[in-house]
Amino acid sequence: MNPTGEDGYELWLRYRKVGDPERLAQYRSAIASVVVPGEGPTEAVVRNELARALPVLLDTPMPISDRTAGNALIAGPVDELRMTGVDISPADRHALGEGFLIRSYQDGSSRGILITGNTGPAVLTGTFHFLRLLQTQEDIDGLDIASRPLIRRRILTHWDNLDGTIERGYAGRSLWHWDGLPAKIDPRYRDYGRACASTGINGACLANVNAGARSLAAEYLEKTAALADVLRPYGVRIYLSPDFSAPVRLGELDTSDPRDPAVAAWWRRKAGEIYRLIPDFGGFQVKANSEGRSGPQDYGANHDDGANMLADALAPHGGIVLWRAFVYGVDVDADRAKCAYKEFLPLDGKFRPNVFVQAKNGPIDFQPREPFHPLFGAMKETPLALEVQITQEYLGQSMHLVYLGGMWKEVLDADTYVQSGGHTGPPLRGSSVARVMDGSLYGHGDSCIIGVANTGSDRNWCGHHFAQANWYAFGRLAWDHRLSADAIAREWIRMTWSGGDAPTDSAREPTGTESNGPMLVEAVAGASARGAVAQGAIEEMMMGSWEACINYMTPLGLHHLMQEGHHYGPDPGFNAAPRVDWNNVYFHRADVEGLGFDRSSRGSRAVEQYHEPLCGQFDDLDTCPEELLLWFHHVPWDHTMRSGRTLWQELQHRYDVGVASVERMCDIWQGLRGHVDSQRHEHVSRRLEQQLENAREWRKTCIDYFGQFARGMR
């Protein structure tokens, strides 16, 4: 690995000379020149990226030409290929959709590699994919990779405020310098676009869902338009999070009732104003009637009334509404986990076609582990957008190394059994959350996934160097949710931490199709031993980090034990919030009898939100997965777990395992001194030291607190 100092700004787009001589020779032979047909702004980005990457990766000058000569790399849209003499069939073009094609070609004596797609952004994503093959030192002989996104809208939503702060910001201040816009364009905006395009992310919601109405004021729309102009060549469309009460807050109307014709007209005018400035504007992401935010229920209307009014304003321009299902209230149900289900299921089929109901991965709030949100097994006529959190709000924030790929895969791959036939039919698999979300289960023509962005002004973008992996993993899974979390991690490691002595070969990711190309699986014989050891060690840290965090924070289905406000550090006894369901004791319900929230058929009956066989499995204390046991059951302290230990003993054991896992991570990282550049190594070392201190604090605080109730089991 590269022992020189680095600050992490390059992310996974670190271009370094290919270290394996055989691979380097192969790449130099295959690419003698580069042709990028077309003169559009995205083609210019493609041209610049190849001119930036190839001379470094191949350690040789790489001419950019306007005609093919010798073994050429051609990267351009299908419509521009005619000038190169290379073409693809109409069938291939149709099959590509919004995806890309990377194919080895031979035309007479000329051989080369073609990167193409139906649009410039598709070519750009394909270009980054090809560069990834070089970065990870894959075999590029006989390439035939056709990859199309399984989810159409792949959006980062930022918690940035217009004053430059970020709600729960863990990586500095906002990337967006609103005070300087539209005149001053920070070069970092373009690097943000590069990073998004490299994984196929194609949308950015710039402002916090809790931000005020000013984002819709004329002066801020002009600023937003300037950012849209910067990001457009990278294929990134802009979305906004408007305040539902904006007509009132901006002083133009005395009501925001969605049934009032004047309100609907106001939003139509505002939509027209936006699209005149930003012709490819994506749409609105709306938080309404949640945590004090205004919404249609303030006027006796319902969610569909508000969403449809906004949808009607955007529809003529091709825009969408992302209506968040993050709602809860004790007046709806005493169990917070049931609120969204109860509010939104009766509205299924009542939303306009350009409305998504946006649900978080779980029914509570981005906890270290939750069961999947039951709406994904319930709403059939309404497209559902999946919202996941990249920021680690409840998982140690930017101080803890927690790779979230496994967490998201657990949710995406979870089977809802929505087509199982209910209580009478046989359980039929194949109704995963991913298939509900990507539209394939019910034939929805549009699809969407949203990740709460973890970027900020810190030089390394994300605060923690390893937090970059979650940004990367989100993009890769948003493009193809069939990819495995460990393969993505290995890929990221190869690009982010490897230098010239990196391993030189890899296997292919088994996806059941060859459409998405090679992925790193393992280093094989002939690889650099030093690089292989380092990469394997980093992979061990990453792949065990999520379960480690669960164990030292909220094992066995515990949830919401974090401190009030900043959600960092343990406070299981907190019971001073103005709302009952903002108190930690509300969620764990520890008493002398046992621990956990009873959501069984004998308790809140939240298990009934899930289809069989999940309902029955969750409902039975003996069959409920132990990782969700305290989520669904109030369990006696002396209950015998599968390990043979009592619940109280198992709880202590899990906390011990969590701490031991972080100790192991610290040891591994110290063993990598000299394998990793000193600057980043020291930065991560400090973070790991704090993570270990925090993990021990979590263990002590929680064991001491719960021990008050389980003292008879000590």
VOGU-3710 file (C-alpha; in Angstrom, 3 decimals, decimal comma):
1> mnptgedgye> 0,000/0,000/0,000  1,010/3,573/-0,434  2,894/4,854/2,633  2,821/8,525/1,650  0,719/11,115/3,457  -2,821/11,680/2,191  -5,807/13,637/3,499  -8,642/11,575/2,007  -9,965/14,255/-0,343  -9,677/11,965/-3,369
11> lwlryrkvgd> -12,180/9,494/-1,890  -12,231/6,273/-3,924  -11,148/8,197/-7,039  -7,474/7,755/-6,116  -5,650/7,152/-9,338  -2,266/5,470/-8,816  0,029/3,585/-11,170  -1,092/-0,015/-11,712  1,327/-2,065/-9,680  1,158/-5,472/-11,341
21> perlaqyrsa> 3,486/-5,552/-14,382  1,361/-8,031/-16,340  -1,805/-6,014/-15,840  -0,014/-2,793/-16,672  1,259/-4,291/-19,898  -2,230/-5,538/-20,770  -3,778/-2,108/-20,167  -1,126/-0,254/-22,165  -1,574/-2,646/-25,064  -5,351/-2,332/-25,011
31> iasvvvpgeg> -5,431/1,476/-24,824  -3,175/3,345/-27,193  -5,420/6,374/-27,595  -8,740/7,782/-26,399  -11,654/9,060/-28,482  -14,595/10,878/-26,878  -17,066/11,788/-29,622  -19,545/14,568/-28,931  -19,165/18,116/-27,685  -21,725/18,297/-24,899
41> pteavvrnel> -20,860/19,238/-21,297  -21,031/15,639/-20,078  -18,755/14,499/-22,897  -16,316/17,167/-21,719  -16,453/15,658/-18,212  -15,774/12,191/-19,654  -12,849/13,541/-21,646  -11,402/15,308/-18,603  -11,772/12,249/-16,369  -9,973/9,966/-18,806
51> aralpvlldt> -7,249/12,560/-19,323  -6,889/12,762/-15,551  -6,902/9,044/-14,789  -5,247/7,124/-17,607  -1,812/8,803/-17,691  -1,497/8,105/-13,955  -2,884/4,568/-13,939  -0,869/3,529/-16,993  2,143/5,747/-16,236  2,322/6,888/-19,826
61> pmpisdrtag> 1,025/9,817/-21,869  -2,454/9,174/-23,227  -3,484/11,216/-26,244  -7,106/12,286/-26,575  -7,938/12,137/-30,276  -10,930/12,866/-32,495  -10,450/9,714/-34,571  -9,718/6,066/-33,874  -6,178/4,922/-34,433  -4,691/1,673/-33,235
71> naliagpvde> -6,167/0,234/-30,109  -8,503/2,997/-29,055  -10,744/3,486/-26,060  -13,972/5,048/-27,351  -16,330/6,622/-24,813  -19,412/8,365/-26,132  -23,205/8,206/-26,494  -24,709/5,844/-29,034  -25,841/8,743/-31,243  -22,254/9,986/-31,544
81> lrmtgvdisp> -20,632/6,655/-32,441  -21,176/6,942/-36,173  -18,202/9,280/-36,445  -15,928/6,600/-34,970  -16,933/3,785/-37,300  -18,023/1,661/-34,339  -21,670/0,980/-33,632  -24,002/-1,223/-31,601  -27,193/-2,935/-32,680  -30,675/-1,434/-32,134
91> adrhalgegf> -31,428/-4,372/-29,832  -28,404/-3,618/-27,655  -29,351/0,038/-27,592  -32,872/-0,739/-26,465  -31,665/-3,190/-23,831  -29,351/-0,586/-22,305  -32,143/1,719/-21,179  -30,469/4,198/-18,832  -27,420/1,962/-18,413  -24,042/1,595/-20,078
101> lirsyqdgss> -22,150/-0,887/-22,237  -18,423/-1,663/-22,027  -17,363/-3,947/-24,848  -14,178/-5,029/-26,537  -14,455/-4,564/-30,297  -12,505/-5,371/-33,447  -12,917/-3,519/-36,706  -10,571/-4,930/-39,317  -7,089/-4,520/-37,989  -8,249/-2,136/-35,260
111> rgilitgntg> -9,090/-3,385/-31,816  -10,260/-1,425/-28,868  -12,738/-0,903/-26,069  -16,108/0,818/-26,377  -17,943/2,598/-23,537  -21,374/3,792/-24,592  -24,930/4,438/-23,490  -28,043/6,221/-24,643  -27,194/9,358/-22,664  -24,111/11,277/-21,677
121> pavltgtfhf> -24,546/10,536/-17,940  -24,778/6,813/-18,725  -21,471/7,029/-20,595  -19,947/8,890/-17,661  -21,000/6,223/-15,162  -19,684/3,581/-17,564  -16,398/5,466/-17,791  -16,025/5,421/-14,031  -16,874/1,711/-14,028  -14,113/1,065/-16,549
131> lrllqtqedi> -11,636/3,087/-14,524  -12,688/1,027/-11,506  -11,624/-2,097/-13,391  -8,193/-0,571/-13,839  -7,988/0,646/-10,246  -8,830/-2,838/-8,951  -6,584/-4,409/-11,582  -9,165/-6,586/-13,305  -8,653/-8,503/-16,513  -10,008/-6,359/-19,378
141> dgldiasrpl> -9,584/-8,884/-22,166  -12,844/-9,666/-23,979  -15,002/-7,184/-22,078  -18,760/-7,402/-22,534  -20,419/-5,607/-19,623  -23,977/-4,331/-19,980  -25,201/-2,682/-16,796  -28,430/-0,800/-16,239  -29,679/0,664/-12,960  -32,315/-1,344/-11,127
151> irrrilthwd> -33,601/1,809/-9,424  -34,347/4,854/-11,540  -33,893/7,657/-8,994  -30,841/7,375/-6,761  -30,814/10,426/-4,523  -28,651/11,864/-1,768  -30,666/14,014/0,606  -28,674/16,563/2,566  -29,482/17,811/6,058  -27,908/21,153/5,213
161> nldgtiergy> -29,414/24,427/6,434  -29,276/27,708/4,561  -27,026/29,240/7,235  -24,287/26,748/6,388  -24,846/24,430/9,335  -25,858/20,800/8,969  -28,392/19,192/11,284  -26,372/16,719/13,338  -23,445/17,619/11,100  -20,557/15,269/11,718
171> agrslwhwdg> -18,193/16,347/8,961  -18,062/20,110/9,301  -20,287/22,669/7,647  -22,335/22,529/4,478  -20,750/22,019/1,081  -23,112/24,679/-0,291  -21,914/28,259/0,239  -25,266/29,978/-0,133  -23,803/33,387/0,694  -21,483/33,195/-2,321
181> lpakidpryr> -23,950/31,732/-4,794  -24,838/32,187/-7,599  -21,744/34,193/-8,512  -19,099/32,111/-6,729  -18,800/28,451/-7,705  -16,650/26,402/-5,361  -14,575/23,826/-7,330  -15,638/21,326/-4,697  -19,139/21,278/-6,190  -17,710/19,635/-9,301
191> dygracastg> -15,765/17,108/-7,237  -19,004/16,264/-5,439  -20,597/15,689/-8,848  -17,675/13,444/-9,850  -18,062/11,336/-6,726  -21,807/10,939/-7,266  -21,439/10,089/-10,952  -18,754/7,515/-10,193  -21,353/5,281/-8,514  -24,379/6,337/-10,542
201> ingaclanvn> -26,045/8,614/-7,982  -28,265/10,889/-10,073  -30,049/13,178/-7,635  -29,326/15,548/-4,764  -31,841/17,133/-2,416  -29,900/20,140/-1,195  -31,730/21,371/1,881  -32,816/19,882/5,183  -36,390/18,589/5,397  -36,601/20,680/8,568
211> agarslaaey> -35,398/23,832/6,809  -37,689/26,805/6,517  -39,512/28,223/3,529  -36,663/30,472/2,336  -35,372/27,765/-0,010  -38,359/28,585/-2,267  -37,744/32,337/-2,253  -36,598/33,801/-5,575  -33,070/34,635/-4,409  -32,468/31,073/-3,223
221> lektaaladv> -33,953/29,524/-6,324  -31,367/31,469/-8,336  -28,646/30,060/-6,091  -30,072/26,559/-6,489  -30,143/27,010/-10,261  -26,411/27,779/-10,220  -25,746/24,503/-8,386  -28,001/22,666/-10,831  -25,926/24,034/-13,706  -22,736/22,730/-12,091
231> lrpygvriyl> -24,099/19,276/-11,325  -26,058/18,721/-14,558  -23,058/17,509/-16,609  -22,524/14,816/-13,974  -26,075/13,557/-14,400  -27,176/14,822/-10,971  -30,652/16,412/-10,817  -31,656/18,794/-8,055  -34,535/18,227/-5,605  -35,767/20,519/-2,831
241> spdfsapvrl> -37,458/20,008/0,541  -40,124/22,709/0,723  -41,930/23,783/3,866  -45,565/22,808/3,335  -46,614/26,100/4,880  -44,435/28,120/2,475  -47,366/30,161/1,042  -48,014/31,483/4,559  -44,427/31,736/5,746  -43,379/33,671/2,663
251> geldtsdprd> -46,206/36,108/3,392  -48,197/35,534/0,217  -51,293/33,705/1,532  -53,054/33,344/4,867  -53,547/29,567/4,508  -51,745/26,491/3,210  -54,868/24,315/3,025  -54,233/22,002/0,040  -57,949/22,022/-0,822  -57,976/25,803/-1,262
261> pavaawwrrk> -57,772/26,712/-4,984  -55,588/29,723/-4,166  -53,045/27,452/-2,464  -52,976/25,053/-5,402  -52,523/28,004/-7,780  -49,656/29,310/-5,662  -47,820/26,004/-5,924  -48,437/25,849/-9,681  -46,865/29,288/-10,050  -43,948/28,291/-7,833
271> ageiyrlipd> -43,381/25,125/-9,865  -43,363/27,173/-13,053  -40,846/29,579/-11,532  -38,568/26,689/-10,534  -38,678/24,979/-13,914  -37,923/28,187/-15,767  -34,676/28,332/-13,796  -34,028/24,578/-13,573  -35,610/22,766/-16,550  -34,592/19,317/-15,254
281> fggfqvkans> -35,663/19,927/-11,634  -36,452/16,580/-9,988  -39,197/17,498/-7,537  -40,063/17,948/-3,871  -39,213/15,879/-0,806  -41,746/16,757/1,877  -41,831/16,285/5,629  -45,347/17,127/6,761  -47,280/16,670/10,000  -44,215/15,225/11,663
291> egrsgpqdyg> -42,162/16,542/14,570  -43,821/19,933/14,482  -43,706/20,438/10,714  -46,818/21,853/9,087  -48,932/19,675/6,819  -52,395/19,022/5,419  -53,665/17,582/8,713  -53,396/21,079/10,192  -56,399/21,918/7,999  -58,381/18,724/8,463
301> anhddganml> -57,045/17,264/5,206  -54,980/14,118/4,778  -51,587/13,109/3,397  -52,965/12,311/-0,038  -54,602/15,738/-0,266  -51,286/17,477/0,377  -49,158/15,197/-1,764  -51,566/15,256/-4,698  -51,834/19,031/-4,682  -48,055/19,302/-4,989
311> adalaphggi> -47,959/16,476/-7,533  -50,478/18,271/-9,744  -48,270/21,378/-9,709  -45,176/19,390/-10,734  -46,736/16,921/-13,177  -46,755/19,188/-16,277  -42,994/19,567/-15,868  -42,199/15,915/-15,148  -41,517/16,398/-11,444  -42,277/14,032/-8,570
321> vlwrafvygv> -43,260/14,292/-4,918  -41,455/12,277/-2,258  -43,904/12,326/0,656  -42,177/11,078/3,805  -43,962/8,491/5,928  -41,960/9,445/9,024  -45,015/10,277/11,119  -45,927/9,199/14,607  -48,171/10,295/17,415  -49,713/8,800/20,504
331> dvdadrakca> -53,109/9,886/19,209  -52,613/7,463/16,289  -51,314/4,517/18,300  -49,529/4,056/21,593  -46,859/2,063/19,756  -44,786/4,398/17,622  -43,832/1,468/15,373  -47,444/1,234/14,150  -48,171/4,865/13,323  -46,967/5,163/9,724
341> ykeflpldgk> -48,631/1,868/8,810  -51,944/2,967/10,255  -51,841/6,402/8,615  -50,679/5,425/5,144  -52,095/1,981/4,399  -55,693/3,299/4,102  -54,428/5,782/1,500  -52,924/3,164/-0,817  -54,112/3,866/-4,363  -55,215/7,433/-3,575
351> frpnvfvqak> -51,961/9,150/-4,532  -51,176/10,628/-7,951  -48,890/8,539/-10,200  -45,976/10,962/-9,622  -46,099/10,573/-5,818  -43,797/8,282/-3,866  -44,445/7,450/-0,246  -40,967/7,605/1,263  -40,432/5,148/4,133  -37,335/4,673/6,262
361> ngpidfqpre> -35,712/1,251/6,357  -37,374/0,529/9,711  -40,520/1,685/11,516  -38,786/3,739/14,242  -35,858/5,948/13,209  -32,582/4,686/11,716  -31,754/2,542/14,733  -28,668/0,263/14,702  -30,989/-2,593/13,784  -34,726/-2,595/13,036
371> pfhplfgamk> -37,047/-4,970/11,255  -37,885/-3,708/7,786  -40,625/-1,106/7,553  -43,965/-2,938/7,287  -45,264/-0,535/4,627  -43,039/-2,364/2,137  -45,211/-5,416/2,635  -48,478/-3,501/2,596  -48,803/-0,757/-0,034  -49,255/-2,299/-3,473
381> etplalevqi> -50,716/0,523/-5,572  -48,356/3,278/-4,477  -44,668/3,426/-5,386  -42,532/3,338/-2,243  -39,173/5,056/-1,952  -36,705/3,560/0,517  -34,876/6,039/2,757  -31,659/4,894/4,439  -29,251/6,906/6,500  -25,598/7,205/5,564
391> tqeylgqsmh> -24,774/9,650/8,380  -24,661/7,094/11,251  -26,815/9,351/13,432  -27,467/6,537/15,926  -24,352/4,507/15,120  -21,509/6,541/16,557  -21,680/9,312/13,988  -18,368/10,184/12,333  -16,339/8,928/15,328  -17,136/5,216/14,920
401> lvylggmwke> -16,094/2,899/12,129  -19,378/1,272/11,082  -19,736/-0,037/7,537  -23,429/-0,014/6,653  -23,438/-2,172/3,521  -24,530/-5,237/5,490  -27,292/-3,306/7,235  -28,778/-2,125/3,950  -28,482/-5,559/2,366  -30,346/-7,071/5,312
411> vldadtyvqs> -33,221/-4,692/4,624  -33,129/-4,934/0,823  -33,044/-8,729/0,850  -35,692/-9,121/3,554  -38,716/-10,979/2,207  -42,020/-9,275/2,950  -44,031/-12,376/1,943  -46,649/-9,970/0,622  -47,534/-12,551/-2,026  -47,582/-15,463/0,381
421> gghtgpplrg> -51,340/-15,894/0,499  -51,778/-14,521/4,000  -52,693/-16,837/6,827  -54,135/-19,550/4,588  -51,817/-19,801/1,605  -48,325/-21,276/1,535  -45,398/-18,954/2,212  -43,981/-17,857/-1,117  -40,591/-16,154/-1,258  -39,615/-13,550/-3,800
431> ssvarvmdgs> -41,331/-10,423/-2,456  -38,234/-8,707/-1,108  -38,139/-5,110/0,027  -35,830/-4,465/-2,930  -38,413/-5,785/-5,411  -41,137/-3,667/-3,849  -38,923/-0,600/-3,971  -37,486/-1,068/-7,479  -40,999/-1,412/-8,917  -40,560/-4,901/-10,322
441> lyghgdscii> -43,001/-6,610/-7,924  -46,047/-4,543/-8,883  -44,975/-3,123/-12,214  -44,461/0,467/-11,132  -42,704/2,379/-13,910  -40,678/4,582/-11,590  -38,535/3,759/-8,564  -36,505/5,620/-5,976  -34,003/5,176/-3,152  -32,770/7,993/-0,923
451> gvantgsdrn> -29,668/8,126/1,261  -29,234/10,768/3,970  -25,875/12,218/2,958  -22,865/12,236/5,277  -20,833/14,844/3,401  -19,538/18,094/4,821  -16,749/20,634/4,562  -14,139/18,414/6,237  -11,225/17,834/3,899  -12,001/14,118/3,725
461> wcghhfaqan> -15,700/14,867/3,072  -17,163/12,533/5,712  -15,276/13,155/8,955  -14,080/9,561/9,266  -12,077/8,103/6,388  -14,064/4,890/6,623  -17,371/6,772/6,514  -16,584/7,374/2,846  -17,298/3,689/2,276  -20,950/4,208/3,193
471> wyafgrlawd> -21,379/6,954/0,602  -19,775/4,642/-1,927  -21,779/1,580/-0,896  -25,040/3,494/-1,097  -24,317/4,485/-4,680  -23,302/0,989/-5,725  -26,363/-0,646/-4,117  -28,665/2,044/-5,489  -27,444/1,138/-8,968  -27,608/-2,635/-8,383
481> hrlsadaiar> -29,051/-3,900/-5,094  -28,008/-7,457/-6,009  -24,364/-6,707/-5,268  -23,039/-8,079/-2,000  -21,888/-5,854/0,840  -18,559/-7,628/1,223  -17,746/-7,412/-2,495  -18,477/-3,677/-2,447  -16,261/-3,295/0,622  -13,379/-5,118/-1,053
491> ewirmtwsgg> -13,813/-2,992/-4,142  -13,728/0,207/-2,092  -10,682/-0,960/-0,161  -8,779/-1,654/-3,372  -9,501/1,832/-4,690  -9,136/3,783/-1,452  -6,236/2,169/0,410  -4,224/0,351/-2,228  -1,156/1,671/-3,958  1,214/0,256/-6,483
501> daptdsarep> 1,742/-3,011/-4,625  -1,964/-3,944/-4,542  -3,174/-7,465/-5,330  -3,474/-8,067/-8,994  -6,359/-10,346/-9,684  -9,867/-11,135/-8,488  -12,853/-13,309/-9,086  -16,184/-12,198/-10,366  -19,134/-11,265/-8,223  -21,799/-14,004/-8,595
511> tgtesngpml> -24,952/-12,015/-9,381  -26,723/-14,614/-11,484  -26,039/-12,489/-14,550  -23,022/-11,179/-16,355  -24,648/-7,819/-16,893  -22,875/-5,955/-14,129  -19,340/-6,937/-14,705  -16,473/-8,091/-12,543  -16,233/-7,376/-8,882  -13,439/-8,043/-6,469
521> veavagasar> -13,964/-11,164/-4,402  -10,561/-12,280/-3,210  -6,888/-11,812/-3,825  -5,412/-14,857/-5,551  -2,008/-16,397/-5,959  0,598/-14,062/-7,311  -0,743/-10,995/-5,524  1,448/-8,867/-3,361  1,484/-10,542/0,061  1,793/-7,224/1,821
531> gavaqgaiee> -1,150/-5,727/-0,031  -3,248/-8,865/0,379  -2,683/-8,936/4,134  -3,556/-5,269/4,495  -6,679/-5,527/2,391  -7,861/-8,639/4,195  -7,319/-6,961/7,550  -9,275/-3,855/6,545  -12,066/-6,033/5,208  -12,265/-7,884/8,520
541> mmmgsweaci> -12,638/-4,562/10,332  -15,348/-3,304/8,010  -17,435/-6,451/7,749  -17,598/-6,977/11,505  -18,162/-3,338/12,399  -21,962/-3,146/12,149  -22,630/-6,148/14,359  -19,981/-4,866/16,767  -21,802/-1,536/17,034  -25,126/-3,282/17,643
551> nymtplglhh> -23,565/-5,392/20,388  -21,984/-2,540/22,341  -25,004/-0,241/21,859  -28,333/-2,037/21,415  -28,025/-5,839/21,374  -30,896/-8,326/21,047  -33,358/-5,850/19,545  -32,955/-3,002/22,022  -33,402/0,409/20,428  -33,339/4,141/21,095
561> lmqeghhygp> -31,002/4,182/24,111  -29,030/7,216/22,874  -28,710/10,549/24,604  -31,300/13,190/23,857  -30,628/15,772/21,177  -27,335/14,701/19,647  -28,043/10,934/19,778  -24,456/10,160/20,742  -23,581/8,132/23,811  -25,751/6,006/26,102
571> dpgfnaaprv> -28,633/7,169/28,278  -30,986/4,220/28,804  -32,719/5,869/31,754  -33,718/9,082/29,976  -37,319/9,922/30,871  -37,648/13,722/30,765  -38,842/14,414/27,205  -41,998/16,453/26,533  -43,440/13,465/24,631  -43,697/9,975/26,037
581> dwnnvyfhra> -42,310/8,422/22,834  -39,199/10,585/22,968  -38,113/8,895/26,186  -35,709/5,989/26,104  -37,602/4,133/28,809  -40,594/4,082/26,462  -38,676/1,806/24,094  -36,914/-0,680/26,376  -39,544/-0,879/29,174  -37,145/-2,450/31,650
591> dveglgfdrs> -38,728/-3,530/34,909  -38,201/-6,220/37,547  -40,014/-8,727/35,342  -37,926/-8,326/32,209  -36,831/-6,189/29,285  -38,150/-5,179/25,862  -41,184/-3,717/24,098  -44,043/-6,205/23,796  -45,233/-5,904/20,192  -46,578/-9,453/20,125
601> srgsraveqy> -50,240/-10,442/19,776  -50,442/-10,066/23,568  -48,995/-6,570/23,480  -49,284/-3,768/20,912  -49,912/-6,335/18,118  -47,349/-4,668/15,821  -46,371/-8,164/14,646  -49,656/-8,178/12,706  -48,226/-5,566/10,328  -46,115/-8,368/8,842
611> heplcgqfdd> -47,293/-11,229/6,629  -47,044/-14,867/7,481  -44,776/-16,624/8,158  -43,073/-13,528/9,632  -46,018/-12,611/11,835  -46,055/-15,991/13,520  -42,275/-16,153/13,709  -41,977/-12,717/15,343  -44,925/-13,432/17,646  -43,449/-16,556/19,211
621> ldtcpeelll> -40,821/-15,964/21,862  -39,089/-19,198/20,883  -38,944/-18,518/17,122  -38,396/-14,777/17,048  -34,867/-14,049/15,751  -32,745/-13,194/18,761  -31,390/-10,099/17,049  -34,986/-8,712/17,207  -36,141/-10,412/20,397  -36,427/-7,284/22,570
631> wfhhvpwdht> -37,984/-5,364/19,698  -41,015/-7,657/19,688  -41,122/-9,076/23,218  -40,895/-8,147/26,873  -38,651/-11,004/27,916  -38,171/-12,302/31,477  -34,659/-11,827/32,848  -34,353/-15,569/33,453  -35,528/-16,596/29,959  -33,174/-19,206/28,514
641> mrsgrtlwqe> -31,555/-18,057/25,281  -30,316/-20,353/22,527  -26,829/-20,147/23,976  -28,092/-21,641/27,224  -27,512/-18,358/29,015  -30,315/-16,384/30,636  -31,404/-13,154/29,018  -29,462/-11,164/31,609  -26,338/-13,230/31,041  -26,721/-13,011/27,267
651> lqhrydvgva> -27,151/-9,243/27,427  -23,898/-8,880/29,363  -22,195/-11,287/26,965  -23,269/-9,295/23,927  -21,940/-6,065/25,413  -18,644/-7,827/26,141  -18,477/-9,153/22,576  -19,103/-5,666/21,208  -16,266/-4,158/23,195  -13,947/-7,055/22,314
661> svermcdiwq> -14,737/-6,517/18,631  -13,606/-2,895/18,824  -10,467/-3,962/20,682  -9,797/-6,347/17,802  -10,317/-3,523/15,277  -7,809/-1,379/17,157  -5,245/-4,191/17,159  -5,725/-4,843/13,456  -5,301/-1,187/12,600  -2,148/-0,819/14,642
671> glrghvdsqr> -0,776/-3,818/12,793  -1,270/-1,931/9,541  1,166/0,815/10,473  3,519/1,078/7,529  1,005/-0,567/5,209  -1,185/2,550/5,196  -0,016/6,134/4,715  0,861/7,740/8,028  -1,545/10,680/7,820  -4,692/8,643/7,339
681> hehvsrrleq> -3,437/5,903/9,655  -3,060/8,370/12,515  -6,466/9,896/11,823  -8,210/6,518/11,947  -6,197/5,486/15,015  -7,550/8,452/16,972  -11,083/7,628/15,885  -10,697/3,982/16,907  -9,339/4,965/20,315  -12,423/7,091/20,902
691> qlenarewrk> -14,688/4,337/19,583  -13,194/1,892/22,076  -13,642/4,363/24,916  -17,258/4,919/23,828  -17,939/1,182/23,519  -16,718/0,610/27,079  -18,881/3,492/28,266  -21,894/1,969/26,524  -21,259/-1,383/28,169  -20,824/0,022/31,655
701> tcidyfgqfa> -23,737/2,445/31,467  -26,210/-0,068/30,080  -25,174/-2,984/32,286  -25,289/-0,779/35,378  -28,705/0,569/34,434  -30,371/-2,696/33,431  -28,717/-4,416/36,369  -30,967/-2,391/38,677  -33,886/-4,437/37,377  -32,092/-7,751/36,912
711> rgmr> -30,165/-7,706/40,211  -31,720/-10,976/41,214  -30,040/-12,636/38,197  -26,494/-11,426/38,822
//
